[in-house]
Amino acid sequence: MSRLATRLTVAVVGITAGTVLVAALAMWFSLRAILHADIERDLNERCERLQRFTGSGRWRGPRPPDGRAQHAPDGRSPSPRLMQVIALDGRTLGAEPEVDLRPAGMVPADGWRGTVARVRVAAIAVAQPPPGSEGAEGGAIVLLGESLAGADAELRRMAIGLSVLWLVATALAVAAAIALRRAVLRPLASLDAEVSRLRPDDLTARLAIGAAPDEVRALVERLNAMLGGLEQAFRREQATIANIAHELRTPVAGLRSEIEFRLLASADPAEQTVLRGLLANVGRMQAMVGNILMLARIEAGREQLAAEVVDLAPLLEAVVERWEARAAARGQTIVCSTTGSTVLTSSSVHLDVVLDNLLGNAAAHGDAGEIAVVLEGSCITVRNPCRTLPDPARLGTAFYRADEARSDGAHCGLGLALCRRISGLLRARLELMPEGGCFTARLSMTAP
């Protein structure tokens, strides 16, 4: 029972049904006590009257039985008031109606009380037997009875009524719980919809409070405060990264200039080899610093796009030509296929960065073989063989390295992350699909 709606329904229905059930049982037992008390009071009054009558010498009671059962004139059951007179030796001297009120055939003593066949019975000893009771010298025992049948019928009717009442109350509780669940959970559903609209790339978004109850309003305010804190922390981190990258540009550029001047002045072949290696490393450092700066600007929303008319075919061919030599050095062949020419409005500078990184990723991390580059309409696909496939969930994450090639110092894992950010900036869709021994990157642009 993990859902709040289910727990709310069970709580409302359970409490209502339990309360009504307890109230119904209390009413039923109260009525039972009242009915039994009335029967006991009537029985006591009859006992008192009988004692007064027999004490005054007058007998008012049943005659000896004449073999006929006494019933009400309309054919119903006998009166709920019953009487039986028995001799001390156990013989029945008279009964109204013709019933046996003795418990298990015994002769009860004076003052005995009990219930026999749903009849409340009281025994009274009398010194004067009823007229016509020959052989009853020495007195007799009179059994006075009050039938419980009427009380039982009344209790059954009330039990049926209370059961119906309980079922109706439970049904109404279910309906009320459903309505209450909708009313209570509506603010939470609205909050869930608001939270689902939040995006990890937009920390400026806040949750709308609206006409939410105080409890939900407090929760929304705390969430908004937390989002504000995250935004501030992220902005500080972005500013720190951008400042570090910006400060690194000047010393790295100076270091490159010194290495280039030293390379021009050196006549030693061994030293020239070392300097060329250092120059390549510095070039990679410059590219890394530039990528970090661009990432920081995009994340901060400060990257400027120069919208212009771009022809994809020559732009793609220029990038392929740029990477052909380095791909050939790793035993790879770039095969470019373009079907016509697609012209659209975009930023050629940023498109060049995306395509350069996609070709560079294929040339650096793909296995020997053919790198297929296909332009179909406004969709560019780059596919290369790759035995070591990266984790799809982490593709596009900054500084993620999936194989040995990413650990050689020449790559830092910023290329695909930058491609994802720029694609979003250009309103394009970038799909990275490592499957079937191949790595496929598909960039879908929006044609005019």
N, C-alpha and C positions, 0 to 999 in steps of 0.2 A: 504494500500500500504506500508507494513512494510518491504518487501524484497528490498534490495539495487538494485538487478538486475531489478526488475519491475520499480523502480523509475528512474533508468538510462535509460531504454528503453523509458518510457513515456517522459522523459525530451528530449532525442535526437529526437524522432519522433515528439513531440509537437513543439519544437523549429524549426525544419526543415520545417514541414508542415505549421506552422504559418508564417515563413519567406517567403516561396514560395508563400503562399496565398496573403500576403501583397504586394509582388512584382508583382504578377499577377494582382491584383486589381489596383495597381498603373499604370501598363502598359495599362490595359483596359480603365481606365478613361483618361489616357493621349491620347490614340488613339481616344477616343470619342471626347475629346476636340479639337484635331487636325482636325478630319473630320468635326465637326460642324463649326469650324473656317473657313475651306475651303469653306463650303457651304455658310456661311455668307459673305465671301469675294467675291465669285462669284455673290451672290445676289446683293451686293453693286455695283460691277462693272456693272452689267446689269442695275441697277437703274441709274447710272451715264450716261451710253450710251443712255438710253431712254430719259433722260432729255436733252441731247445734241441734239438728233435727233429731238425731238418735238420742241425744241427751235429754230432750224435752218429751220423749216417749212417742214421738210421731215418726213413722217410717215413710220415707219417700225414696223409693228406689225400685229396682226391677223386680217383677214378679218371677216365680219359678218358670223356667222355659216351657213353652207349649209346642215346640217343634217347628215354629214358623220364624223365618229370618225377617227381621225388620229392615225396611228400606224406606227411603224418602218417597213421597207420592209420585214424583216425576221420574222415578226409575234410576236416579243418581245413586251414588255411593252413600252409605249411612252417614249420619252426622259425625263431625270430627270428635264429638264428645262421646266417650264409651264408658260403660260400667259393667262390672261383673261381681257377683256375690258367691263366695265359696265357703263351704263348711270347713270346720277345723280338720276334718278327716280328708279333705280334698275334693269333695263332691261339689259340683256347680249347682248353686241354688237358683241363680237367675242371671241374665245377661241382656244388655241393651247396647248394640244389637247382639246377635248371637255370635260372640267371638270368645276366644280364650286369651286372656291377658296375662296368664301365669307364665313366668319365665321358666322354660324347660319343664313344665308340668308340676313345679314345686308349689308349695303353699307359702307365700311370702309372709314375713312377720310384720307386725304393726310398725308403720313409719318407713317401710321399704320404698325406695324410689329406683326406677330404672326405665330402660327403653326396650320394648318388645315389638318386633315387626313394624318398626317406624311408628310406634305409639309410645308416648311418654306416660308411664304408669306410676301411680302412688297407692300404697296399701294402707287401709285403716281398719283396725279391729273394732267391732261393734258388739255390744252385749245383747242387743235385741235383733234376732234374725228377722228377715222380711216375712210378712204374712204368707201362709201357705208353704212355709219351709219346714215340713215335718222332719224330725230327726236332727234338727240343728240346735239342740239344747246346748247352752254354754256359750253361745255367741257365734259370730262368723267374721270372715275377712271380706271387706269391700275393696275392690280394685277399681279405681277411677282412672280413665285414660283420656288423653288428648292426642288426636292423630297429628302426625307430622307431615301428612301427605300434602296439605295445603301449603305449608311452609316450603316443602321441597319443590312444589310446582312453581311457587313464586320465585324461589331462588334460581330455578332453571330458566325461567323467563328473563330474570335479571341478568343471568350469566350470558344468555344469548344476546341480549341488548348490549351489554358491556363489551362482548366480543366484536359485535358489529361496529360499535363505537371505536374500539381499538384499531380495527382494520381501516376504518375511514380516517382516523387520526394519523395512522401510519402512511396511508396513501397521500393525505394532505401534506404530511411532513416531507415525503419524497418530492412532491411538486414544489413545495416551498424551498427545499434544499437545492433543487435544480435552478430555480429562479435566484435564490440567494447566491449560489455558486457563480452564476453569470455576473451578478451585480458586484460580488466581492472580488472576483478574479479579473474583471474587465480592466481595472487599472494595471494589474500585473501583465495582462496580455498586451496592453498599450505600451507598457515599459519594455516588454520583450521585443515588440516591433521596433521601438526606438533604438534599442541596443543592436538589433540585427542590421540596422541601417548604418551603424558605425563602421568605418573602414580603417584598417591599420595605417593607411597612407594619408589619412586626414585626421590629425589630432586636434584640429580646431573645432570639430563638431561637438555639440553638446546635446544633452537629452532635454526634451521639452517637458516642463512640469505640468502645465495645463491645469485641469480641475481635479487633480488626483487628491485622495485623502491624505491626511497629515502624515500617516506612517509611510506611504509611498513617496510623498513629497520630500520627506527627510532622506529617504534612500536615494532619490534622484539627485538631491542637492549634494549628498556625499559623493555619488558617482561623478557628478560634474566637477566637484572639487578635485577628485582623484585624476580625472582627465586633464584638468588644468595643470595639476602638478606634473603629470607625464609630459604634457606639451612643453612646459617650461624646461623640464630636465632634457627633453629631446632637443629643444632649441639650443640649450647650453652645450649639449654634446655636438650638435652640428656646428655651432660657432667655434668650438674648440678644434674640431677636425679641420674646418675650413682655415682657421688661423694657422694651425700647424702646417697644413699643405701649402698655404700661401707663403709662410716664412721659409719653407724648404725650397721654394722655387729659386730664390736668389742664390743661396750657396750651391745648389746643384748646378745651376747655370754657370756660376763662376768656376766650379770644379770641372765642368765640361770644357769651358774655354781654356783653362790651364792645360788639360790633357791634350786638347787639339793643338795648342801652340807647342807643347813639348813634343808631340808627334811630328809636327812639321820641322822642328829643329833637330830631332834625333836622327843619327846615321847608323845606329846599331840595330841590326835586324831583330835581335832578341828583345831589345827594349821596345821596338816598334810593335812586336807581337803582344807584349804585355800591355802597352798603352792602348792598342786596339781593343783588347779584352776589357780594359777599364772603361773605355769609351762606350762600349756596348752596354756595360752595366749601368753607367750613368744615363744612357739613353732610356733604358728601361725604368730607371728611377724617375726620370722626367715624365715618362708616359704614365707611371703610377700616380705621381703627384697630380698630373693633369686630370686623370680619371677621378681621383678622390675629390678634387675641387669641383668637377662637374657633378658628381654624385651629391655633394653637399649643396650645391646651388639648386639642383633639381628637388632635393628633399625640402629645401627652404622655400621653394616656389619662386626662386629668383633667376632661373635659367631663361634666357631670352631666345625666342624662336623668330627667325627671319623667314617669313612665309614667302615662297617663290615657286615658280613653275619648274618642276623637276622631271626630267626624262630618265626613267629608271634604267633603261638598257645601257646607255653609255656610262652611267654612274656605276652600275654593277660590273661592267667590263673593266673599268679602271681599277676597281678594287681587286678583281681576279688577277689582273696583270701584276699588281703590286705584290701578290702572294705566290705567284707561280714559282719563282726561283726558290723561295724558302720551302715550299711544299715538295719541290723536286729533290731538294737536299735530303728529305726524309723518305724518299721513295714513293712519293704521292704524285698523282696527276689530277689537275683540276680541269673538269669538263664542264663548260658553261653552255647552257642552252637557253636562248631567248626567243620567244614567239612574238614577233612584232615589237612594238614600242608602246610603253604605257607612260602617259604624261599626267601628272597630278600636282596638286599644290601642297607643298611640304617644305621642310628645311633640309637642303642638300647637305649642309655641314653635319647635322645630327644623323641623317640617313647614312652618310659616309662612315660615321663613327660606329653605328650599329653593324653595317655590313662588314666593316674592317674587323670588328671583334668576332663576328660569326665565322668569317673565313680564317682568322687567326686561331680561333678555338679549334676548328676542324684540322688545320695544319699542325697545330702544336700537340693535340691530344688524340688525333685519329691514327689508325694503323696504316701501314703501307697499302696503297691501292688507289682507288679512284674516289675523288671528292666531286660529287655531282652538285652543280649549281644550276637551278632551273628558275626562269622567270616566266610565269603564266599570268597574264593580266596584271593585276596589282599584287600578286602573291609571289614571294621569293622563298625558295626552298634550298637549304644546304644540307646535304646528307653525306656522311663519311663512315667507313667501317671503324668499329671500336669494340675491342674485346672486353675492356674494363668499363662497364657502364656505370655512370654516376647514380647517386640516389635521386630519384625524381622529386622527392619532397624538398630537397635542399638545393636544387638547381636554381640559379639566379640569386643565391644568398652571397652577400659580399664575403670574400676571403675563404670561400669553400673550396677545398682541394680534394679531388676524388682519386687521383692516381699519382704515380711517381713524377710525371711530367710537371705537376703543379708544385712539386717540392724541390725543384732544381734551382730555385732562385730567379728564374726567368719569368715566372708567372705567379701572381698573387691571388687569383680568383676574383678579380673585379670586372672582367670582361662581360660575362653573362649578366651580372648584377646591373652593370651600366646599361646593357641592352634592354633589360626589362624596364628600367626607369625611363629611358628615352622613348621606348615604344609607347609607354603610357602617356608620355608628354606629347607624342605625335598622333595620339588617338589610333594607334595601330595595335594589332594583336600578335604577340610573340608566343609561339608554342615550342616547347623543348621536349622532345620525345625520344628517350633512350630505350630502344627495344629491338629485338631480333638481331643482335650483333651490330647494329648501326645506331648512330646518333643523328637525329633529324631535328633541324631548327627551321621553323616556318614563320615568316614574317608576312602578315596580311595587312596591306595598306588600304586606305580608303580612297578609291578613285573618284574624281569629280563627276 
